[in-house]
Amino acid sequence: MAWADLRKHLLLWILGVGGIAVSVAVILILKDRFDELGRVNATEEVVRRLADALPLRAGGPPSSVEARQRALPRIAQLALPPEYVQNGHIYDAWNRELRVTFDRLGGAEVRSAGSDGRFDTADDLTAVAR
């Protein structure tokens, strides 16, 4: 085999292996992106369903904040799939605890820290019950 033929075969082999490596890298990046998008969608659904399930007292005095906080795990068990409620705690799709804050007027906010895991940042997912 001549040197020119060897170089040509070597170049084709490198390009072939390189093409496979690039393809694998792209597939892994897309898989991670789709996994993340799935977590966002699942968490949006959990946050919304929990906010919708929280009882509101229209026209009457709301229950105390403490009473609503105590009732929260029971409400979550009825409203959410079991994988999101464990041992009285409510989790998002990243397996991080949700934050539920109640106001004295009877409203509530359900908040996930989002993909960065920090509350009160741009990627937080929220729903309000008023």
N, CA, C and O atoms as a GROMACS GRO file, in nm:
protein
  520
    1MET      N    1   0.086  -0.117   0.000
    1MET     CA    2   0.000   0.000   0.000
    1MET      C    3   0.091   0.123   0.000
    1MET      O    4   0.186   0.131   0.077
    2ALA      N    5   0.060   0.215  -0.084
    2ALA     CA    6   0.141   0.336  -0.096
    2ALA      C    7   0.110   0.431   0.019
    2ALA      O    8   0.004   0.425   0.080
    3TRP      N    9   0.207   0.518   0.046
    3TRP     CA   10   0.194   0.616   0.154
    3TRP      C   11   0.071   0.703   0.134
    3TRP      O   12   0.002   0.732   0.232
    4ALA      N   13   0.040   0.745   0.015
    4ALA     CA   14  -0.077   0.829  -0.014
    4ALA      C   15  -0.205   0.753   0.020
    4ALA      O   16  -0.298   0.811   0.076
    5ASP      N   17  -0.211   0.625  -0.014
    5ASP     CA   18  -0.329   0.546   0.020
    5ASP      C   19  -0.343   0.530   0.170
    5ASP      O   20  -0.454   0.537   0.224
    6LEU      N   21  -0.233   0.508   0.238
    6LEU     CA   22  -0.236   0.494   0.383
    6LEU      C   23  -0.285   0.623   0.449
    6LEU      O   24  -0.366   0.618   0.542
    7ARG      N   25  -0.236   0.737   0.403
    7ARG     CA   26  -0.281   0.866   0.457
    7ARG      C   27  -0.430   0.885   0.432
    7ARG      O   28  -0.502   0.931   0.521
    8LYS      N   29  -0.477   0.849   0.312
    8LYS     CA   30  -0.619   0.864   0.280
    8LYS      C   31  -0.704   0.776   0.372
    8LYS      O   32  -0.806   0.822   0.424
    9HIS      N   33  -0.665   0.651   0.393
    9HIS     CA   34  -0.740   0.561   0.480
    9HIS      C   35  -0.736   0.608   0.626
    9HIS      O   36  -0.835   0.600   0.698
   10LEU      N   37  -0.621   0.657   0.667
   10LEU     CA   38  -0.608   0.709   0.803
   10LEU      C   39  -0.698   0.830   0.822
   10LEU      O   40  -0.765   0.840   0.925
   11LEU      N   41  -0.701   0.921   0.727
   11LEU     CA   42  -0.786   1.040   0.734
   11LEU      C   43  -0.933   1.000   0.738
   11LEU      O   44  -1.009   1.055   0.818
   12LEU      N   45  -0.973   0.906   0.654
   12LEU     CA   46  -1.113   0.861   0.655
   12LEU      C   47  -1.149   0.795   0.788
   12LEU      O   48  -1.260   0.813   0.839
   13TRP      N   49  -1.056   0.719   0.844
   13TRP     CA   50  -1.082   0.654   0.972
   13TRP      C   51  -1.098   0.760   1.082
   13TRP      O   52  -1.189   0.750   1.164
   14ILE      N   53  -1.010   0.860   1.084
   14ILE     CA   54  -1.017   0.968   1.184
   14ILE      C   55  -1.149   1.044   1.171
   14ILE      O   56  -1.216   1.071   1.271
   15LEU      N   57  -1.184   1.078   1.047
   15LEU     CA   58  -1.311   1.149   1.026
   15LEU      C   59  -1.430   1.062   1.069
   15LEU      O   60  -1.525   1.113   1.127
   16GLY      N   61  -1.424   0.935   1.040
   16GLY     CA   62  -1.532   0.846   1.080
   16GLY      C   63  -1.545   0.837   1.231
   16GLY      O   64  -1.655   0.849   1.286
   17VAL      N   65  -1.432   0.816   1.300
   17VAL     CA   66  -1.434   0.809   1.447
   17VAL      C   67  -1.473   0.943   1.505
   17VAL      O   68  -1.549   0.950   1.601
   18GLY      N   69  -1.421   1.050   1.446
   18GLY     CA   70  -1.457   1.184   1.492
   18GLY      C   71  -1.604   1.214   1.473
   18GLY      O   72  -1.667   1.275   1.559
   19GLY      N   73  -1.658   1.170   1.360
   19GLY     CA   74  -1.800   1.189   1.335
   19GLY      C   75  -1.886   1.114   1.435
   19GLY      O   76  -1.988   1.164   1.481
   20ILE      N   77  -1.843   0.994   1.469
   20ILE     CA   78  -1.916   0.915   1.570
   20ILE      C   79  -1.906   0.985   1.705
   20ILE      O   80  -2.006   0.994   1.776
   21ALA      N   81  -1.789   1.033   1.741
   21ALA     CA   82  -1.771   1.100   1.870
   21ALA      C   83  -1.857   1.226   1.878
   21ALA      O   84  -1.921   1.251   1.981
   22VAL      N   85  -1.860   1.304   1.772
   22VAL     CA   86  -1.943   1.425   1.770
   22VAL      C   87  -2.090   1.386   1.780
   22VAL      O   88  -2.166   1.450   1.852
   23SER      N   89  -2.130   1.284   1.708
   23SER     CA   90  -2.270   1.239   1.713
   23SER      C   91  -2.309   1.195   1.853
   23SER      O   92  -2.417   1.229   1.902
   24VAL      N   93  -2.223   1.120   1.918
   24VAL     CA   94  -2.250   1.076   2.056
   24VAL      C   95  -2.260   1.196   2.148
   24VAL      O   96  -2.350   1.202   2.232
   25ALA      N   97  -2.171   1.292   2.134
   25ALA     CA   98  -2.173   1.412   2.218
   25ALA      C   99  -2.304   1.490   2.199
   25ALA      O  100  -2.364   1.536   2.296
   26VAL      N  101  -2.346   1.505   2.074
   26VAL     CA  102  -2.471   1.576   2.046
   26VAL      C  103  -2.590   1.502   2.106
   26VAL      O  104  -2.679   1.564   2.164
   27ILE      N  105  -2.592   1.371   2.093
   27ILE     CA  106  -2.701   1.291   2.149
   27ILE      C  107  -2.706   1.307   2.301
   27ILE      O  108  -2.814   1.322   2.357
   28LEU      N  109  -2.591   1.304   2.368
   28LEU     CA  110  -2.588   1.319   2.514
   28LEU      C  111  -2.634   1.458   2.557
   28LEU      O  112  -2.704   1.473   2.657
   29ILE      N  113  -2.594   1.560   2.482
   29ILE     CA  114  -2.638   1.696   2.514
   29ILE      C  115  -2.789   1.709   2.496
   29ILE      O  116  -2.856   1.766   2.582
   30LEU      N  117  -2.841   1.655   2.387
   30LEU     CA  118  -2.986   1.660   2.366
   30LEU      C  119  -3.062   1.582   2.472
   30LEU      O  120  -3.168   1.626   2.517
   31LYS      N  121  -3.010   1.468   2.511
   31LYS     CA  122  -3.075   1.388   2.616
   31LYS      C  123  -3.082   1.468   2.746
   31LYS      O  124  -3.187   1.471   2.811
   32ASP      N  125  -2.972   1.531   2.784
   32ASP     CA  126  -2.973   1.613   2.905
   32ASP      C  127  -3.073   1.727   2.895
   32ASP      O  128  -3.142   1.758   2.991
   33ARG      N  129  -3.079   1.790   2.779
   33ARG     CA  130  -3.173   1.902   2.759
   33ARG      C  131  -3.317   1.855   2.768
   33ARG      O  132  -3.400   1.921   2.830
   34PHE      N  133  -3.348   1.739   2.708
   34PHE     CA  134  -3.484   1.687   2.716
   34PHE      C  135  -3.518   1.643   2.858
   34PHE      O  136  -3.631   1.661   2.903
   35ASP      N  137  -3.421   1.585   2.930
   35ASP     CA  138  -3.444   1.549   3.070
   35ASP      C  139  -3.476   1.673   3.152
   35ASP      O  140  -3.568   1.672   3.234
   36GLU      N  141  -3.402   1.779   3.131
   36GLU     CA  142  -3.424   1.904   3.204
   36GLU      C  143  -3.560   1.964   3.170
   36GLU      O  144  -3.631   2.011   3.258
   37LEU      N  145  -3.596   1.962   3.043
   37LEU     CA  146  -3.727   2.013   3.001
   37LEU      C  147  -3.839   1.930   3.065
   37LEU      O  148  -3.941   1.985   3.105
   38GLY      N  149  -3.820   1.800   3.074
   38GLY     CA  150  -3.919   1.715   3.140
   38GLY      C  151  -3.934   1.748   3.287
   38GLY      O  152  -4.046   1.748   3.340
   39ARG      N  153  -3.823   1.777   3.355
   39ARG     CA  154  -3.830   1.817   3.496
   39ARG      C  155  -3.903   1.950   3.512
   39ARG      O  156  -3.983   1.966   3.605
   40VAL      N  157  -3.876   2.043   3.424
   40VAL     CA  158  -3.945   2.173   3.430
   40VAL      C  159  -4.095   2.153   3.412
   40VAL      O  160  -4.174   2.205   3.490
   41ASN      N  161  -4.134   2.078   3.311
   41ASN     CA  162  -4.277   2.055   3.285
   41ASN      C  163  -4.344   1.982   3.401
   41ASN      O  164  -4.454   2.019   3.441
   42ALA      N  165  -4.279   1.881   3.455
   42ALA     CA  166  -4.337   1.806   3.568
   42ALA      C  167  -4.350   1.896   3.690
   42ALA      O  168  -4.452   1.891   3.760
   43THR      N  169  -4.250   1.978   3.716
   43THR     CA  170  -4.256   2.067   3.833
   43THR      C  171  -4.362   2.174   3.815
   43THR      O  172  -4.433   2.207   3.911
   44GLU      N  173  -4.375   2.229   3.695
   44GLU     CA  174  -4.483   2.326   3.671
   44GLU      C  175  -4.618   2.265   3.702
   44GLU      O  176  -4.704   2.329   3.761
   45GLU      N  177  -4.637   2.140   3.661
   45GLU     CA  178  -4.764   2.070   3.686
   45GLU      C  179  -4.785   2.049   3.837
   45GLU      O  180  -4.896   2.071   3.887
   46VAL      N  181  -4.682   2.007   3.908
   46VAL     CA  182  -4.694   1.984   4.052
   46VAL      C  183  -4.726   2.114   4.125
   46VAL      O  184  -4.814   2.117   4.211
   47VAL      N  185  -4.656   2.220   4.092
   47VAL     CA  186  -4.677   2.350   4.158
   47VAL      C  187  -4.818   2.399   4.132
   47VAL      O  188  -4.885   2.446   4.224
   48ARG      N  189  -4.864   2.388   4.008
   48ARG     CA  190  -4.999   2.434   3.974
   48ARG      C  191  -5.106   2.350   4.043
   48ARG      O  192  -5.203   2.404   4.097
   49ARG      N  193  -5.088   2.216   4.040
   49ARG     CA  194  -5.189   2.129   4.103
   49ARG      C  195  -5.198   2.153   4.252
   49ARG      O  196  -5.307   2.152   4.309
   50LEU      N  197  -5.084   2.173   4.316
   50LEU     CA  198  -5.088   2.199   4.461
   50LEU      C  199  -5.154   2.332   4.490
   50LEU      O  200  -5.235   2.341   4.583
   51ALA      N  201  -5.122   2.435   4.414
   51ALA     CA  202  -5.185   2.566   4.436
   51ALA      C  203  -5.336   2.557   4.414
   51ALA      O  204  -5.413   2.616   4.489
   52ASP      N  205  -5.378   2.483   4.312
   52ASP     CA  206  -5.522   2.467   4.285
   52ASP      C  207  -5.592   2.389   4.395
   52ASP      O  208  -5.711   2.409   4.418
   53ALA      N  209  -5.522   2.301   4.464
   53ALA     CA  210  -5.583   2.218   4.567
   53ALA      C  211  -5.594   2.288   4.701
   53ALA      O  212  -5.671   2.246   4.788
   54LEU      N  213  -5.519   2.395   4.719
   54LEU     CA  214  -5.524   2.464   4.848
   54LEU      C  215  -5.660   2.530   4.866
   54LEU      O  216  -5.706   2.602   4.778
   55PRO      N  217  -5.724   2.504   4.980
   55PRO     CA  218  -5.859   2.561   5.001
   55PRO      C  219  -5.851   2.712   5.026
   55PRO      O  220  -5.765   2.761   5.098
   56LEU      N  221  -5.944   2.781   4.963
   56LEU     CA  222  -5.956   2.925   4.983
   56LEU      C  223  -6.089   2.952   5.050
   56LEU      O  224  -6.188   2.883   5.025
   57ARG      N  225  -6.091   3.051   5.135
   57ARG     CA  226  -6.214   3.085   5.206
   57ARG      C  227  -6.270   3.216   5.152
   57ARG      O  228  -6.238   3.323   5.203
   58ALA      N  229  -6.351   3.208   5.050
   58ALA     CA  230  -6.410   3.329   4.993
   58ALA      C  231  -6.523   3.378   5.083
   58ALA      O  232  -6.613   3.301   5.117
   59GLY      N  233  -6.517   3.504   5.121
   59GLY     CA  234  -6.625   3.564   5.199
   59GLY      C  235  -6.618   3.538   5.348
   59GLY      O  236  -6.690   3.603   5.423
   60GLY      N  237  -6.535   3.446   5.393
   60GLY     CA  238  -6.525   3.419   5.536
   60GLY      C  239  -6.382   3.435   5.582
   60GLY      O  240  -6.291   3.448   5.500
   61PRO      N  241  -6.361   3.433   5.711
   61PRO     CA  242  -6.224   3.448   5.760
   61PRO      C  243  -6.142   3.323   5.726
   61PRO      O  244  -6.189   3.211   5.742
   62PRO      N  245  -6.020   3.342   5.679
   62PRO     CA  246  -5.937   3.225   5.647
   62PRO      C  247  -5.888   3.155   5.772
   62PRO      O  248  -5.882   3.215   5.880
   63SER      N  249  -5.854   3.030   5.758
   63SER     CA  250  -5.792   2.957   5.868
   63SER      C  251  -5.659   3.023   5.900
   63SER      O  252  -5.605   3.098   5.819
   64SER      N  253  -5.608   2.996   6.017
   64SER     CA  254  -5.479   3.054   6.053
   64SER      C  255  -5.370   2.997   5.962
   64SER      O  256  -5.385   2.889   5.905
   65VAL      N  257  -5.263   3.071   5.950
   65VAL     CA  258  -5.150   3.025   5.870
   65VAL      C  259  -5.098   2.892   5.924
   65VAL      O  260  -5.065   2.802   5.847
   66GLU      N  261  -5.092   2.879   6.054
   66GLU     CA  262  -5.043   2.756   6.116
   66GLU      C  263  -5.133   2.638   6.084
   66GLU      O  264  -5.084   2.528   6.057
   67ALA      N  265  -5.264   2.658   6.088
   67ALA     CA  266  -5.357   2.549   6.058
   67ALA      C  267  -5.345   2.506   5.912
   67ALA      O  268  -5.350   2.387   5.882
   68ARG      N  269  -5.328   2.600   5.822
   68ARG     CA  270  -5.313   2.566   5.680
   68ARG      C  271  -5.180   2.496   5.655
   68ARG      O  272  -5.171   2.405   5.572
   69GLN      N  273  -5.075   2.537   5.727
   69GLN     CA  274  -4.944   2.472   5.713
   69GLN      C  275  -4.952   2.326   5.760
   69GLN      O  276  -4.892   2.238   5.698
   70ARG      N  277  -5.024   2.302   5.870
   70ARG     CA  278  -5.040   2.165   5.920
   70ARG      C  279  -5.119   2.078   5.824
   70ARG      O  280  -5.092   1.958   5.813
   71ALA      N  281  -5.217   2.136   5.755
   71ALA     CA  282  -5.301   2.059   5.662
   71ALA      C  283  -5.232   2.034   5.528
   71ALA      O  284  -5.279   1.952   5.450
   72LEU      N  285  -5.124   2.104   5.501
   72LEU     CA  286  -5.058   2.097   5.370
   72LEU      C  287  -5.017   1.955   5.328
   72LEU      O  288  -5.045   1.918   5.214
   73PRO      N  289  -4.952   1.874   5.413
   73PRO     CA  290  -4.913   1.739   5.368
   73PRO      C  291  -5.033   1.652   5.327
   73PRO      O  292  -5.024   1.576   5.231
   74ARG      N  293  -5.144   1.664   5.399
   74ARG     CA  294  -5.264   1.586   5.365
   74ARG      C  295  -5.321   1.632   5.231
   74ARG      O  296  -5.361   1.550   5.149
   75ILE      N  297  -5.325   1.762   5.210
   75ILE     CA  298  -5.374   1.815   5.083
   75ILE      C  299  -5.284   1.770   4.968
   75ILE      O  300  -5.333   1.731   4.862
   76ALA      N  301  -5.153   1.776   4.991
   76ALA     CA  302  -5.057   1.736   4.887
   76ALA      C  303  -5.072   1.588   4.852
   76ALA      O  304  -5.064   1.551   4.735
   77GLN      N  305  -5.095   1.503   4.953
   77GLN     CA  306  -5.113   1.360   4.926
   77GLN      C  307  -5.235   1.335   4.840
   77GLN      O  308  -5.234   1.242   4.758
   78LEU      N  309  -5.339   1.415   4.856
   78LEU     CA  310  -5.460   1.398   4.775
   78LEU      C  311  -5.444   1.455   4.634
   78LEU      O  312  -5.505   1.404   4.539
   79ALA      N  313  -5.364   1.560   4.619
   79ALA     CA  314  -5.357   1.632   4.492
   79ALA      C  315  -5.244   1.587   4.401
   79ALA      O  316  -5.251   1.609   4.280
   80LEU      N  317  -5.139   1.525   4.458
   80LEU     CA  318  -5.018   1.499   4.380
   80LEU      C  319  -4.987   1.350   4.371
   80LEU      O  320  -5.030   1.272   4.456
   81PRO      N  321  -4.912   1.311   4.269
   81PRO     CA  322  -4.864   1.172   4.264
   81PRO      C  323  -4.774   1.143   4.384
   81PRO      O  324  -4.706   1.233   4.433
   82PRO      N  325  -4.772   1.020   4.430
   82PRO     CA  326  -4.701   0.987   4.554
   82PRO      C  327  -4.550   1.014   4.551
   82PRO      O  328  -4.490   1.037   4.656
   83GLU      N  329  -4.489   1.013   4.434
   83GLU     CA  330  -4.344   1.036   4.431
   83GLU      C  331  -4.307   1.180   4.469
   83GLU      O  332  -4.190   1.209   4.494
   84TYR      N  333  -4.405   1.270   4.473
   84TYR     CA  334  -4.376   1.409   4.508
   84TYR      C  335  -4.404   1.441   4.655
   84TYR      O  336  -4.374   1.550   4.702
   85VAL      N  337  -4.462   1.347   4.727
   85VAL     CA  338  -4.494   1.369   4.869
   85VAL      C  339  -4.434   1.254   4.949
   85VAL      O  340  -4.478   1.140   4.936
   86GLN      N  341  -4.335   1.283   5.031
   86GLN     CA  342  -4.268   1.180   5.111
   86GLN      C  343  -4.249   1.231   5.254
   86GLN      O  344  -4.192   1.339   5.274
   87ASN      N  345  -4.294   1.155   5.351
   87ASN     CA  346  -4.274   1.186   5.493
   87ASN      C  347  -4.317   1.327   5.529
   87ASN      O  348  -4.249   1.396   5.605
   88GLY      N  349  -4.430   1.369   5.476
   88GLY     CA  350  -4.483   1.501   5.508
   88GLY      C  351  -4.415   1.616   5.437
   88GLY      O  352  -4.445   1.732   5.465
   89HIS      N  353  -4.324   1.587   5.345
   89HIS     CA  354  -4.256   1.691   5.268
   89HIS      C  355  -4.299   1.681   5.122
   89HIS      O  356  -4.331   1.573   5.073
   90ILE      N  357  -4.299   1.795   5.053
   90ILE     CA  358  -4.343   1.800   4.914
   90ILE      C  359  -4.222   1.838   4.829
   90ILE      O  360  -4.151   1.934   4.858
   91TYR      N  361  -4.199   1.760   4.723
   91TYR     CA  362  -4.079   1.776   4.641
   91TYR      C  363  -4.114   1.810   4.497
   91TYR      O  364  -4.225   1.784   4.450
   92ASP      N  365  -4.017   1.867   4.427
   92ASP     CA  366  -4.032   1.893   4.284
   92ASP      C  367  -3.962   1.782   4.206
   92ASP      O  368  -3.916   1.684   4.265
   93ALA      N  369  -3.955   1.796   4.075
   93ALA     CA  370  -3.897   1.691   3.991
   93ALA      C  371  -3.745   1.682   4.004
   93ALA      O  372  -3.685   1.585   3.957
   94TRP      N  373  -3.681   1.779   4.068
   94TRP     CA  374  -3.537   1.772   4.096
   94TRP      C  375  -3.513   1.710   4.234
   94TRP      O  376  -3.399   1.704   4.281
   95ASN      N  377  -3.621   1.663   4.297
   95ASN     CA  378  -3.616   1.604   4.430
   95ASN      C  379  -3.570   1.705   4.535
   95ASN      O  380  -3.497   1.672   4.629
   96ARG      N  381  -3.616   1.829   4.517
   96ARG     CA  382  -3.590   1.936   4.615
   96ARG      C  383  -3.722   1.980   4.672
   96ARG      O  384  -3.824   1.981   4.603
   97GLU      N  385  -3.720   2.015   4.798
   97GLU     CA  386  -3.844   2.050   4.866
   97GLU      C  387  -3.904   2.179   4.813
   97GLU      O  388  -3.833   2.277   4.790
   98LEU      N  389  -4.037   2.178   4.794
   98LEU     CA  390  -4.108   2.298   4.754
   98LEU      C  391  -4.126   2.390   4.874
   98LEU      O  392  -4.125   2.345   4.989
   99ARG      N  393  -4.141   2.517   4.847
   99ARG     CA  394  -4.169   2.614   4.953
   99ARG      C  395  -4.311   2.665   4.933
   99ARG      O  396  -4.347   2.714   4.825
  100VAL      N  397  -4.392   2.652   5.037
  100VAL     CA  398  -4.530   2.701   5.034
  100VAL      C  399  -4.542   2.807   5.141
  100VAL      O  400  -4.517   2.780   5.259
  101THR      N  401  -4.580   2.928   5.101
  101THR     CA  402  -4.599   3.037   5.197
  101THR      C  403  -4.745   3.079   5.194
  101THR      O  404  -4.805   3.094   5.087
  102PHE      N  405  -4.799   3.098   5.311
  102PHE     CA  406  -4.939   3.138   5.326
  102PHE      C  407  -4.942   3.283   5.375
  102PHE      O  408  -4.858   3.325   5.455
  103ASP      N  409  -5.040   3.359   5.326
  103ASP     CA  410  -5.057   3.493   5.380
  103ASP      C  411  -5.178   3.494   5.472
  103ASP      O  412  -5.258   3.401   5.472
  104ARG      N  413  -5.191   3.598   5.548
  104ARG     CA  414  -5.298   3.607   5.648
  104ARG      C  415  -5.436   3.631   5.586
  104ARG      O  416  -5.537   3.619   5.654
  105LEU      N  417  -5.440   3.666   5.458
  105LEU     CA  418  -5.568   3.691   5.391
  105LEU      C  419  -5.626   3.566   5.327
  105LEU      O  420  -5.735   3.571   5.270
  106GLY      N  421  -5.556   3.454   5.336
  106GLY     CA  422  -5.608   3.329   5.283
  106GLY      C  423  -5.541   3.282   5.156
  106GLY      O  424  -5.572   3.173   5.107
  107GLY      N  425  -5.451   3.360   5.101
  107GLY     CA  426  -5.381   3.320   4.980
  107GLY      C  427  -5.257   3.239   5.011
  107GLY      O  428  -5.217   3.225   5.127
  108ALA      N  429  -5.196   3.186   4.906
  108ALA     CA  430  -5.073   3.107   4.923
  108ALA      C  431  -4.992   3.114   4.795
  108ALA      O  432  -5.044   3.140   4.686
  109GLU      N  433  -4.862   3.090   4.811
  109GLU     CA  434  -4.774   3.079   4.695
  109GLU      C  435  -4.697   2.949   4.708
  109GLU      O  436  -4.640   2.919   4.814
  110VAL      N  437  -4.694   2.871   4.600
  110VAL     CA  438  -4.616   2.748   4.594
  110VAL      C  439  -4.497   2.778   4.503
  110VAL      O  440  -4.514   2.829   4.393
  111ARG      N  441  -4.375   2.745   4.550
  111ARG     CA  442  -4.255   2.781   4.476
  111ARG      C  443  -4.156   2.665   4.474
  111ARG      O  444  -4.126   2.604   4.577
  112SER      N  445  -4.105   2.638   4.353
  112SER     CA  446  -3.993   2.547   4.335
  112SER      C  447  -3.870   2.632   4.306
  112SER      O  448  -3.880   2.735   4.239
  113ALA      N  449  -3.756   2.590   4.357
  113ALA     CA  450  -3.632   2.665   4.332
  113ALA      C  451  -3.585   2.650   4.189
  113ALA      O  452  -3.491   2.719   4.149
  114GLY      N  453  -3.646   2.563   4.111
  114GLY     CA  454  -3.607   2.546   3.972
  114GLY      C  455  -3.479   2.468   3.956
  114GLY      O  456  -3.430   2.406   4.051
  115SER      N  457  -3.425   2.471   3.838
  115SER     CA  458  -3.310   2.386   3.806
  115SER      C  459  -3.183   2.426   3.879
  115SER      O  460  -3.096   2.342   3.901
  116ASP      N  461  -3.169   2.554   3.917
  116ASP     CA  462  -3.046   2.595   3.986
  116ASP      C  463  -3.047   2.561   4.134
  116ASP      O  464  -2.943   2.569   4.200
  117GLY      N  465  -3.164   2.523   4.188
  117GLY     CA  466  -3.173   2.482   4.328
  117GLY      C  467  -3.173   2.597   4.428
  117GLY      O  468  -3.166   2.573   4.549
  118ARG      N  469  -3.180   2.720   4.380
  118ARG     CA  470  -3.180   2.837   4.469
  118ARG      C  471  -3.313   2.910   4.456
  118ARG      O  472  -3.359   2.936   4.345
  119PHE      N  473  -3.373   2.941   4.570
  119PHE     CA  474  -3.499   3.014   4.568
  119PHE      C  475  -3.476   3.160   4.532
  119PHE      O  476  -3.368   3.216   4.551
  120ASP      N  477  -3.583   3.220   4.478
  120ASP     CA  478  -3.587   3.363   4.445
  120ASP      C  479  -3.486   3.399   4.336
  120ASP      O  480  -3.422   3.504   4.343
  121THR      N  481  -3.473   3.313   4.236
  121THR     CA  482  -3.393   3.343   4.117
  121THR      C  483  -3.485   3.333   3.996
  121THR      O  484  -3.601   3.294   4.008
  122ALA      N  485  -3.432   3.369   3.881
  122ALA     CA  486  -3.515   3.380   3.759
  122ALA      C  487  -3.577   3.248   3.715
  122ALA      O  488  -3.680   3.248   3.647
  123ASP      N  489  -3.519   3.134   3.753
  123ASP     CA  490  -3.572   3.007   3.705
  123ASP      C  491  -3.673   2.943   3.800
  123ASP      O  492  -3.718   2.831   3.775
  124ASP      N  493  -3.710   3.011   3.908
  124ASP     CA  494  -3.810   2.957   4.001
  124ASP      C  495  -3.943   2.935   3.928
  124ASP      O  496  -3.979   3.010   3.838
  125LEU      N  497  -4.013   2.831   3.969
  125LEU     CA  498  -4.145   2.799   3.916
  125LEU      C  499  -4.246   2.824   4.026
  125LEU      O  500  -4.232   2.768   4.135
  126THR      N  501  -4.348   2.906   4.000
  126THR     CA  502  -4.442   2.944   4.105
  126THR      C  503  -4.586   2.932   4.057
  126THR      O  504  -4.616   2.937   3.938
  127ALA      N  505  -4.674   2.918   4.156
  127ALA     CA  506  -4.817   2.926   4.132
  127ALA      C  507  -4.878   2.991   4.255
  127ALA      O  508  -4.832   2.967   4.367
  128VAL      N  509  -4.980   3.071   4.236
  128VAL     CA  510  -5.042   3.146   4.344
  128VAL      C  511  -5.186   3.100   4.359
  128VAL      O  512  -5.259   3.084   4.261
  129ALA      N  513  -5.226   3.080   4.484
  129ALA     CA  514  -5.365   3.050   4.517
  129ALA      C  515  -5.419   3.172   4.590
  129ALA      O  516  -5.372   3.205   4.699
  130ARG      N  517  -5.517   3.237   4.532
  130ARG     CA  518  -5.575   3.358   4.595
  130ARG      C  519  -5.727   3.350   4.593
  130ARG      O  520  -5.794   3.440   4.641
   0.00000   0.00000   0.00000
